[in-house]
């Protein structure tokens, strides 16, 4: 009980014999707990028995004992070699199990957050004190709080959730996430398919595209506005997923024990991952364009289009126009990663960005999007060669 009393006295800043809401919030903010108000409110509502807005030692002791029961099993699970303490390798193994990459320097910083005797290991008492102030509900939430506190880079894969909880590590939840992302992508592409079709025809036929479109509408009906949409849907999400997967794997091997990659390294990895994914799915791009430009029901669906191209031309026809296309994709993917890294650094430090992009500004996130979109638009010239 002595260690419980010591922690209570440390939190009781004004030494009045109680831990107030403000004192608890102050300590949580110090170690990077988010969201502070909700966490403190949850503790007070459960353990402030007389509802005076503060915790007496007896109330705090009940809270401590409940946490002790809850986290004892998890501590022993984290202690892989059963030596009675958590070390650097235990932290790295935990992150690996959760599908995250962490460097040794960052794992060391997590140990130092809990280590009170500079032994570079965390015993049960040190761990308990940490989870008392950081009231996570499970290991996933605890890891998520470490991520936000240290602000280290665990990769920019768009499939990586911002908050990693225990539930989100379940395969069924990941399946639902991927399904939702795929459905959202499919709906957005389907809604804008007629506009994309008009764009393609204007690029090829110029002013004749409108009259041609009305002719196709009269011949093929309303469905003709969605020619090539199926293959466009089949191409979009899988290509992005493959690109992110390749980037994450290469990043893992390139990073080593460092905290983050340089802008130049991100540019290079972005170029390679973008080029490989684009090359793998480029035949679907060819099919989409052919279906968009068909006249009078030339092709009978996606498979029919692919079959006719293979029979009447050759396999090489599926990569027609690939050179200018890949010349566009390589710098586009590289610049996307490099700009993201550069702007993330600037936004964290608050330097060298317009006032609208300061970390405290609500426009900061949209600034990243606009920069990337600006390059996307400028790179479209190569697609039209």
VEXDREN-2710 file (C-alpha; in Angstrom, 1 decimal):
% VEXDREN-2710
k/r/px/py/pz
1/UNK/0.0/0.0/0.0
2/UNK/3.0/2.3/0.4
3/UNK/3.4/2.8/-3.3
4/UNK/-0.3/3.7/-3.6
5/UNK/0.1/6.3/-0.9
6/UNK/3.2/7.7/-2.6
7/UNK/1.3/8.1/-5.9
8/UNK/-1.6/9.7/-4.2
9/UNK/0.7/12.3/-2.5
10/UNK/2.4/13.0/-5.8
11/UNK/-1.0/13.7/-7.5
12/UNK/-2.2/15.8/-4.6
13/UNK/-0.4/19.0/-5.7
14/UNK/-1.9/21.3/-3.1
15/UNK/-1.6/18.8/-0.3
16/UNK/-5.2/19.1/0.9
17/UNK/-5.7/15.4/1.2
18/UNK/-7.7/15.0/-2.0
19/UNK/-7.1/14.6/-5.8
20/UNK/-9.2/17.2/-7.6
21/UNK/-10.4/16.9/-11.2
22/UNK/-7.9/19.6/-12.2
23/UNK/-4.9/17.8/-10.6
24/UNK/-5.8/14.6/-12.3
25/UNK/-6.3/16.3/-15.7
26/UNK/-2.9/18.1/-15.3
27/UNK/-1.0/14.8/-14.7
28/UNK/-2.8/13.1/-17.7
29/UNK/-1.9/16.0/-20.0
30/UNK/1.7/15.8/-18.9
31/UNK/2.0/12.2/-20.2
32/UNK/-0.1/12.8/-23.3
33/UNK/-3.4/11.1/-22.4
34/UNK/-6.2/12.0/-24.8
35/UNK/-9.1/12.9/-24.4
36/UNK/-8.4/14.1/-20.9
37/UNK/-11.8/15.5/-19.9
38/UNK/-13.6/12.3/-20.9
39/UNK/-11.1/10.1/-19.1
40/UNK/-11.2/12.1/-15.9
41/UNK/-15.0/12.2/-16.0
42/UNK/-15.2/8.5/-16.3
43/UNK/-13.0/8.0/-13.3
44/UNK/-14.9/10.5/-11.2
45/UNK/-18.3/9.1/-12.1
46/UNK/-17.2/5.6/-11.1
47/UNK/-15.1/6.3/-7.9
48/UNK/-16.1/9.6/-6.5
49/UNK/-18.6/8.1/-4.1
50/UNK/-19.8/11.4/-2.4
51/UNK/-19.8/13.2/-5.7
52/UNK/-17.8/16.2/-4.4
53/UNK/-15.7/16.4/-7.6
54/UNK/-12.5/15.0/-6.0
55/UNK/-11.0/11.7/-4.8
56/UNK/-10.2/11.0/-1.2
57/UNK/-7.4/8.5/-0.4
58/UNK/-9.9/5.8/0.3
59/UNK/-11.7/6.4/-3.1
60/UNK/-8.4/6.5/-4.9
61/UNK/-7.3/3.3/-3.2
62/UNK/-10.4/1.5/-4.6
63/UNK/-9.6/2.8/-8.1
64/UNK/-6.0/1.6/-7.7
65/UNK/-7.0/-1.9/-6.6
66/UNK/-9.5/-2.2/-9.5
67/UNK/-6.7/-1.3/-11.9
68/UNK/-4.3/-3.7/-10.3
69/UNK/-6.7/-6.6/-10.9
70/UNK/-7.4/-5.5/-14.4
71/UNK/-3.8/-5.1/-15.6
72/UNK/-2.0/-7.9/-13.7
73/UNK/-2.7/-10.4/-16.4
74/UNK/-1.8/-8.1/-19.2
75/UNK/1.5/-7.2/-17.5
76/UNK/2.5/-10.9/-17.3
77/UNK/1.5/-11.4/-20.9
78/UNK/3.8/-8.5/-21.9
79/UNK/6.7/-10.0/-19.9
80/UNK/7.7/-12.5/-22.5
81/UNK/10.7/-14.0/-20.7
82/UNK/8.9/-14.1/-17.3
83/UNK/11.6/-12.1/-15.6
84/UNK/9.2/-9.9/-13.7
85/UNK/9.8/-6.8/-15.8
86/UNK/9.1/-5.4/-19.3
87/UNK/12.1/-4.5/-21.5
88/UNK/12.9/-3.1/-24.9
89/UNK/12.3/-6.3/-26.7
90/UNK/8.9/-6.8/-25.1
91/UNK/7.7/-3.4/-26.4
92/UNK/8.9/-4.2/-29.9
93/UNK/7.3/-7.6/-29.8
94/UNK/4.0/-6.0/-28.7
95/UNK/4.0/-3.6/-31.6
96/UNK/4.9/-6.3/-34.1
97/UNK/1.9/-8.4/-32.9
98/UNK/-0.4/-5.4/-33.5
99/UNK/0.9/-4.9/-37.0
100/UNK/2.9/-1.8/-36.3
101/UNK/6.6/-0.9/-36.9
102/UNK/8.5/0.7/-34.1
103/UNK/12.2/1.6/-34.0
104/UNK/14.4/0.8/-31.0
105/UNK/14.8/4.5/-30.1
106/UNK/11.1/4.9/-29.9
107/UNK/10.7/1.7/-27.9
108/UNK/13.3/3.0/-25.6
109/UNK/11.3/6.2/-25.1
110/UNK/8.2/4.2/-24.2
111/UNK/10.3/2.4/-21.5
112/UNK/11.6/5.7/-20.2
113/UNK/8.0/7.0/-19.8
114/UNK/7.4/4.3/-17.2
115/UNK/10.9/3.6/-15.8
116/UNK/11.5/5.4/-12.5
117/UNK/14.9/3.9/-11.5
118/UNK/16.7/4.3/-14.9
119/UNK/17.1/0.5/-15.2
120/UNK/15.6/0.5/-18.7
121/UNK/13.1/-2.1/-17.5
122/UNK/9.6/-1.6/-16.1
123/UNK/8.6/-3.6/-13.1
124/UNK/5.0/-4.2/-12.0
125/UNK/4.8/-1.2/-9.6
126/UNK/6.1/1.2/-12.3
127/UNK/3.7/-0.2/-14.9
128/UNK/0.7/0.0/-12.5
129/UNK/1.5/3.7/-11.8
130/UNK/1.6/4.4/-15.5
131/UNK/-1.8/2.8/-16.3
132/UNK/-3.4/4.5/-13.2
133/UNK/-2.6/7.9/-14.8
134/UNK/-3.2/6.6/-18.3
135/UNK/-6.6/4.9/-17.9
136/UNK/-6.7/2.8/-21.0
137/UNK/-9.2/0.0/-21.2
138/UNK/-6.9/-2.5/-23.0
139/UNK/-3.5/-3.0/-24.6
140/UNK/-4.6/-1.5/-27.9
141/UNK/-5.7/1.8/-26.3
142/UNK/-2.5/1.9/-24.3
143/UNK/-0.4/1.6/-27.4
144/UNK/-2.5/4.2/-29.1
145/UNK/-1.8/6.6/-26.3
146/UNK/1.9/6.0/-26.7
147/UNK/1.7/6.7/-30.4
148/UNK/0.0/10.1/-29.8
149/UNK/2.3/11.0/-26.9
150/UNK/5.6/10.3/-28.8
151/UNK/4.3/11.5/-32.2
152/UNK/6.4/9.0/-34.0
153/UNK/5.8/7.7/-37.5
154/UNK/4.2/4.3/-37.9
155/UNK/3.6/4.6/-41.6
156/UNK/1.2/6.5/-43.8
157/UNK/-0.7/3.6/-45.1
158/UNK/-4.3/4.7/-45.7
159/UNK/-5.5/1.4/-44.4
160/UNK/-3.9/2.1/-41.0
161/UNK/-6.5/3.4/-38.4
162/UNK/-5.6/6.5/-36.5
163/UNK/-6.8/4.9/-33.2
164/UNK/-5.7/1.3/-32.7
165/UNK/-7.9/-0.4/-30.1
166/UNK/-8.2/-4.0/-29.2
167/UNK/-11.4/-4.4/-31.2
168/UNK/-9.7/-3.0/-34.3
169/UNK/-7.1/-5.7/-34.3
170/UNK/-9.9/-8.3/-34.8
171/UNK/-9.9/-9.7/-38.3
172/UNK/-13.7/-9.2/-38.7
173/UNK/-13.3/-5.5/-37.9
174/UNK/-10.6/-5.2/-40.4
175/UNK/-12.8/-7.0/-42.9
176/UNK/-15.6/-4.5/-42.3
177/UNK/-13.2/-1.6/-42.6
178/UNK/-11.9/-2.8/-46.0
179/UNK/-15.4/-3.5/-47.1
180/UNK/-16.6/0.0/-46.1
181/UNK/-13.7/1.6/-47.9
182/UNK/-14.3/-0.5/-51.0
183/UNK/-18.0/0.4/-51.1
184/UNK/-17.3/4.1/-50.6
185/UNK/-14.8/4.0/-53.5
186/UNK/-17.2/2.1/-55.7
187/UNK/-20.0/4.5/-55.0
188/UNK/-17.9/7.6/-55.6
189/UNK/-16.6/6.3/-58.9
190/UNK/-20.0/5.2/-60.0
191/UNK/-21.6/8.5/-59.3
192/UNK/-18.9/10.4/-61.2
193/UNK/-18.7/7.8/-64.1
194/UNK/-20.6/9.9/-66.7
195/UNK/-18.3/12.9/-66.1
196/UNK/-15.2/10.7/-66.4
197/UNK/-16.7/9.2/-69.6
198/UNK/-17.2/12.7/-71.0
199/UNK/-13.7/13.7/-70.1
200/UNK/-12.2/10.7/-71.9
201/UNK/-14.2/11.4/-75.1
202/UNK/-13.4/15.1/-75.1
203/UNK/-9.7/14.2/-74.9
204/UNK/-10.1/11.9/-77.9
205/UNK/-12.9/13.3/-80.1
206/UNK/-12.8/17.0/-79.1
207/UNK/-16.0/18.9/-79.9
208/UNK/-17.5/15.8/-81.5
209/UNK/-17.7/14.1/-78.2
210/UNK/-21.1/15.7/-77.2
211/UNK/-22.9/14.7/-80.4
212/UNK/-21.3/11.2/-80.2
213/UNK/-22.5/11.0/-76.6
214/UNK/-26.1/11.7/-77.6
215/UNK/-25.9/9.1/-80.4
216/UNK/-24.6/6.5/-77.9
217/UNK/-27.4/7.5/-75.5
218/UNK/-30.0/7.0/-78.2
219/UNK/-28.5/3.6/-79.2
220/UNK/-27.5/2.1/-75.9
221/UNK/-29.9/3.8/-73.5
222/UNK/-29.2/5.4/-70.1
223/UNK/-26.8/2.6/-69.2
224/UNK/-24.3/3.7/-71.9
225/UNK/-23.3/6.6/-69.6
226/UNK/-21.6/4.0/-67.3
227/UNK/-19.5/2.3/-70.0
228/UNK/-16.3/1.1/-68.4
229/UNK/-17.4/1.9/-64.9
230/UNK/-17.2/-1.7/-63.7
231/UNK/-13.5/-2.0/-64.6
232/UNK/-12.8/1.4/-63.1
233/UNK/-14.2/0.2/-59.8
234/UNK/-12.2/-3.0/-60.0
235/UNK/-9.0/-1.1/-60.5
236/UNK/-9.2/1.8/-58.0
237/UNK/-9.2/0.3/-54.5
238/UNK/-7.0/-2.8/-55.1
239/UNK/-4.3/-0.6/-56.8
240/UNK/-4.2/1.8/-53.8
241/UNK/-4.1/-1.1/-51.4
242/UNK/-1.2/-2.8/-53.3
243/UNK/0.7/0.5/-53.4
244/UNK/0.3/1.0/-49.7
245/UNK/1.3/-2.5/-48.9
246/UNK/4.5/-2.3/-51.0
247/UNK/5.4/1.0/-49.5
248/UNK/4.9/-0.2/-46.0
249/UNK/7.1/-3.3/-46.6
250/UNK/9.9/-1.3/-48.2
251/UNK/9.6/1.3/-45.5
252/UNK/10.0/-1.3/-42.8
253/UNK/13.3/-2.6/-44.2
254/UNK/14.6/0.9/-45.1
255/UNK/13.8/2.4/-41.7
256/UNK/15.9/0.1/-39.6
257/UNK/16.4/1.5/-36.1
258/UNK/15.7/5.1/-37.1
259/UNK/12.7/7.1/-36.1
260/UNK/11.6/8.2/-39.5
261/UNK/12.6/8.4/-43.2
262/UNK/14.0/11.4/-45.0
263/UNK/12.0/13.2/-47.6
264/UNK/14.3/11.8/-50.3
265/UNK/13.8/8.3/-49.1
266/UNK/10.0/8.7/-49.0
267/UNK/10.1/10.1/-52.5
268/UNK/12.1/7.0/-53.7
269/UNK/9.8/4.5/-52.0
270/UNK/6.7/6.3/-53.2
271/UNK/8.1/6.1/-56.8
272/UNK/8.8/2.4/-56.6
273/UNK/5.5/1.4/-54.9
274/UNK/3.5/3.6/-57.2
275/UNK/5.2/2.2/-60.3
276/UNK/4.8/-1.5/-59.3
277/UNK/1.1/-1.1/-58.4
278/UNK/0.4/0.9/-61.5
279/UNK/2.1/-1.6/-63.8
280/UNK/0.1/-4.5/-62.1
281/UNK/-3.3/-2.8/-62.8
282/UNK/-2.6/-1.0/-66.0
283/UNK/-4.4/-3.5/-68.2
284/UNK/-7.6/-2.6/-66.4
285/UNK/-7.0/1.1/-67.3
286/UNK/-6.7/0.0/-70.9
287/UNK/-10.0/-1.9/-70.7
288/UNK/-11.7/1.1/-69.1
289/UNK/-10.7/3.4/-71.9
290/UNK/-11.7/0.9/-74.6
291/UNK/-15.1/0.5/-73.0
292/UNK/-15.5/4.2/-72.7
293/UNK/-14.7/4.8/-76.3
294/UNK/-16.7/1.9/-77.8
295/UNK/-19.4/2.6/-80.3
296/UNK/-22.5/0.6/-81.0
297/UNK/-22.0/-2.0/-78.4
298/UNK/-18.6/-3.2/-79.8
299/UNK/-17.7/-5.1/-76.6
300/UNK/-19.9/-7.3/-74.5
301/UNK/-18.8/-6.4/-71.0
302/UNK/-15.3/-6.4/-69.3
303/UNK/-14.4/-10.1/-70.1
304/UNK/-15.7/-9.7/-73.7
305/UNK/-13.6/-6.7/-74.2
306/UNK/-10.5/-8.4/-72.8
307/UNK/-11.1/-11.5/-75.0
308/UNK/-11.5/-9.4/-78.2
309/UNK/-8.3/-7.4/-77.5
310/UNK/-6.4/-10.6/-76.9
311/UNK/-7.7/-12.4/-80.0
312/UNK/-7.5/-9.5/-82.5
313/UNK/-4.4/-7.8/-81.2
314/UNK/-2.0/-9.3/-78.7
315/UNK/-1.0/-9.3/-75.0
316/UNK/1.1/-6.2/-75.7
317/UNK/-2.1/-4.3/-76.4
318/UNK/-3.0/-4.4/-72.7
319/UNK/0.1/-2.1/-72.1
320/UNK/-0.4/0.3/-75.0
321/UNK/0.4/3.8/-73.8
322/UNK/2.2/2.5/-70.7
323/UNK/5.3/4.6/-71.1
324/UNK/3.8/8.0/-70.8
325/UNK/1.4/6.7/-68.1
326/UNK/4.2/5.3/-66.0
327/UNK/6.2/8.5/-66.5
328/UNK/3.3/10.3/-64.9
329/UNK/2.7/7.8/-62.1
330/UNK/6.4/7.5/-60.9
331/UNK/6.8/11.2/-60.0
332/UNK/3.2/11.6/-58.9
333/UNK/3.5/8.8/-56.3
334/UNK/6.9/10.0/-55.2
335/UNK/5.9/13.6/-54.8
336/UNK/2.7/12.6/-52.9
337/UNK/4.8/10.8/-50.2
338/UNK/7.5/13.5/-50.1
339/UNK/5.1/16.4/-49.9
340/UNK/3.2/14.5/-47.1
341/UNK/6.4/14.1/-45.1
342/UNK/7.5/17.7/-45.6
343/UNK/4.1/19.2/-44.7
344/UNK/3.7/16.9/-41.7
345/UNK/7.1/18.1/-40.3
346/UNK/6.2/21.8/-41.0
347/UNK/2.8/21.4/-39.4
348/UNK/4.1/19.7/-36.3
349/UNK/6.7/22.5/-35.8
350/UNK/4.5/25.3/-37.0
351/UNK/7.2/26.7/-39.3
352/UNK/7.5/27.6/-42.9
353/UNK/3.8/27.2/-43.7
354/UNK/1.1/29.8/-44.5
355/UNK/-1.0/30.9/-41.5
356/UNK/-3.9/28.9/-42.7
357/UNK/-1.8/25.8/-42.3
358/UNK/-0.7/26.3/-38.7
359/UNK/-1.3/23.3/-36.4
360/UNK/-4.0/25.3/-34.5
361/UNK/-5.8/26.1/-37.7
362/UNK/-8.7/23.9/-38.8
363/UNK/-7.5/24.4/-42.4
364/UNK/-4.2/22.5/-41.8
365/UNK/-5.5/19.1/-42.9
366/UNK/-7.0/20.5/-46.1
367/UNK/-3.7/22.2/-47.0
368/UNK/-2.1/18.8/-47.4
369/UNK/-4.9/17.6/-49.6
370/UNK/-4.7/20.7/-51.8
371/UNK/-1.0/20.5/-52.3
372/UNK/-1.3/16.9/-53.4
373/UNK/-4.2/17.7/-55.7
374/UNK/-2.3/20.5/-57.3
375/UNK/0.4/18.1/-58.4
376/UNK/-2.2/15.6/-59.5
377/UNK/-3.8/18.1/-61.8
378/UNK/-0.4/19.3/-63.2
379/UNK/0.6/15.7/-63.9
380/UNK/-2.5/15.0/-65.9
381/UNK/-0.8/16.5/-69.0
382/UNK/1.3/13.4/-69.4
383/UNK/-1.8/11.2/-69.5
384/UNK/-3.1/13.1/-72.5
385/UNK/0.1/12.5/-74.6
END
